[in-house]
Amino acid sequence: MERDRVTVQEAASRLGISESGVRKRVQRGQIDSSREEDGRVFVYLDSGETGADSVPDPVPDRYVERLEDEVEFLRDQVRRQQEIIAQQALTMRQLSAPSEEPESTVVDSEEEEPPESTEGSETTAQRPWWKFWG
């Protein structure tokens, strides 16, 4: 079969890939090429060679299948964790719902404020420091 000597730009056009893709494949040795003294790169393609059929696929199908299996496994793990979190949130809501009462009905003996006196300075002095800011 005849081989055509073409520029990187023409090779990219014929193969349907970018120029940088052709340069990378030249660098990896996936495409036959030659470099001129002036630095120009020429690529050797079979006559009529176009599309992805001309360059071997660098990633075998078994790797792709393995990665697809891994992605499916990880998605399943995420689904399980989301279900667990949703169940825990529901349980927390159920546990906290009956015990919630208005604050006015719950009175803690330690936090009771003393009756207000007529003198403002005495009330401030008698009040605990944590209630001063509240």
N, C-alpha and C positions, 0 to 999 in steps of 0.2 A: 504494500500500500504506500502511496506517495505521502510525503510529509511536507507541510508548508512551514516556512520560516516567517513568523509574523511578529509584530511589535506587541508589547504588553497590552496596549490599548485595544488592538484588534483581537488579541486572544480573549480579553475580557468580554468584548462584544460577542464573539463567536461562542464562548462558553456560557454566557449569560450570568457572569459574576462580575464583581467589582475589580478594578485594577489592583487594589491592595490585596484582594483575594488571590489574584494571579501571582503577585509578587511573593506572598506567603507560601504558596504552593511551590514556587520556584525555589525559595529558601529551604523548604522541607525536602526538596528533591522529588516531589510528586509529579512534576512536569519537566520534561526535557527542555533545556534552555542553554543559551550561550551568551557570554558578555563580550562586547566589543571593547577595543582599547579605549574608546572615548567614553565608556561607561554605560552605553545603551545595552539593554537586555532584549534578546530575541527568544521567542518561544517556538518550539517545534510541535505542531499539531498535525494529526492525520488529516488528509484531504476530506473535506465534508464533515469533520468532527465538530459537533455542537452539543451544547447542553451538558447536563450532569453525567451522562453516560461516558464521557471522555476521560474523566478524572475519577479514580477509584475513591469510594467513600472511605474516609479515614476512620470512621467509628463503626465497628461491626454491630450488627443487629442485636447480638446478645447483650452488649453493654446498654443499649437503649432499652431493651426489655427489662434488664435488671434495675435500671434507674426508674422506669415506670412503675415497677413493683414496689420499689422503695418509696416513691411518692405516694402511692396508694396506701401503703402501710402507715406512713406518717399522717396522712389525712384521716385515717381511721383512728389513730391515737388522739389527734386533736378533737375529733368528734366525741370520743369517750370522755376526754377531760372536760369538754364543754358541758356534757350531760352531768358529770359529777358536780361541777361548779353550780349548775342550775339547780340540782337537787339540794345541795347544801344551802343555797340562797333561800330556797323554798322552806327548808327546815328551820332556818334562822328566823324567817318571817313568822312562821307558825309558833315558834317558841317565844318570840318577843311580843306577839300580839296580845295574848291574854293578860300579861303582867303589866302592860302599859295602863297607867291610870293618870288622871290629871294631877299635876304637881300640887295643887291646892289641897288635895285629900291626903297626900302622903306628908306626914309631919315627923321629922326626926327630932327627938328630944334635945339632942346636942345642938341643933341648928336653930332652935327657937330664939327669936329675937325677944329681948326684954321689952316690957311695955315702955312706950315712949314717955319720957318725962317732959316737964315744961321747959327745962333748960336744955338747949341744943348742945352745949359743950359736954355735958354729962353723958348724953346719949352716944356721942361719938367716942368718948373715952371708954364706955362700958362695952361697946360693940367689938367683937373679935376682928382682928385685922383682915381676915379673908372676906368678911362681909362689908368692910368699908368700901371696897372697890366694886361691889356687885349691886 
